Amino acid sequence: MRKFLDENFILQTATAQKLYHDFAKQMPVIDYHNHLPPDQIANDINFENLTQIWLYGDHYKWRAMRTCGVDESYCTGNKSDWEKFEKWAETVPKTVRNPLYHWTHVELQRYFDIHTILSPETAREIYEEASAKLKTPEYSVRNLLRKMNVKVLCTTDDPIDSLEHHKKIKDDGFEIKILPAYRPDKAMNVDNPGIFNGYVAKVEAASGMSVSSYDDYLKALKSRHDFFATMDCKVSDHGLEVIYAEDYTDAEIKNIFTKIRGGAALSFEENVQFKSAMLVEFAKWDHEKGWIQQYHLGALRNNNSRMLNQLGPDTGWDSIGDFSQARAISKFLNKLDSTNQLAKTILYNLNPADNELMATMIGNFNDGSAKGKIQFGSGWWFLDQKDGMIKQLNALSNMGMLSCFVGMLTDSRSFMSYPRHEYFRRILCNIFGEEIENGEIPNNMEWIGKITQDICYNNAKNYFGW
């Protein structure tokens, strides 16, 4: 019987073990999409205890705790950090077969060299040992990134962000690239006139431009896009239910902008037309600068209105949506490609039913101008677990080119999440190893080892130009 979480965790064959330990394990990490707070990196903070680094802001853990009957006061409420951790420790044994069980113990091992299983009986011992280490200089956030062999990290930033923390990090000479990503979701969200007009005022302030027309608005947002480029930004990101690809004319969009600036609510058709126009403008700017654009599609957000009103967004009330994706993605990408203004693009789906859709869609626009120009992104959010990753890798292998894949990302708000890259690499090596031993792939370790290293690191390095 295998020991839990031994060095060959997930690696079921000798070939898989060799691939991981000899080829994948030592590769650096490029984390081209996450939600880490840049101010904490700029100030190189130390967390006071394990709860602060592990449970603050982690809606994965909150959902598990709530499901197990833990009161909200122990998740986002006013209980002490120890009391919150104690409730998490009570929850962990109940997470068996959920990826949280693996992640929890891998993170304890990799960051703190703690191999004890977390439970109510071991909670105090683990909490005190990890918290004591977190207070030392070796466990500042920059050193945590060094410990995980991170080379590049892209945060998620609104166009109105000053990027002052990115500037400080760069001025400090920190050797790990901490780069911004342009995330203009709020700039195109016209669902609520009051909220949108409040955002336009913030764009005016950030850009130093007055906005009295749609053209003015584009100029102001473009100036922010230009500013992000001066701060070494090379990626944009969009979190959408679907791609918006409705037909529109310039006159219609200008009239829609005037209407909402006057405080009037838009019709459904006007709403979608405006979002469609904005997506095209953003995409053209990305192509002009040679950026990579990312589209995270399919989340049904903020389902629980009572808890949304109480706690706000991104607190654990989102799920997988069942939106129709194919036709709009095709129309949008084709519109850009028809004028040769389609930038490198990564498409992520949240509904696993769309795996094959995405795997085949990317082939429509891979025109030979760049290796893997259009990418089917890694398993995301609810799918960044073992089964989800395997299904994504299999769909991409069957209908695309796995060897051209740019690999895993963290998509996390926690500095403790970097073992997700290890998790992905072990799963990848296990797939290759099993098929080599089954005679489905040649037993040429130099060749398959190189492909493994490309997927883990080299493809992303070349794709993004880092």
Order of alpha helices (4+ residues) and beta strands (2+ residues): alpha-beta-alpha-alpha-alpha-alpha-alpha-alpha-alpha-beta-alpha-beta-beta-alpha-alpha-beta-alpha-alpha-beta-beta-alpha-beta-alpha-beta-alpha-beta-alpha-alpha-alpha-alpha
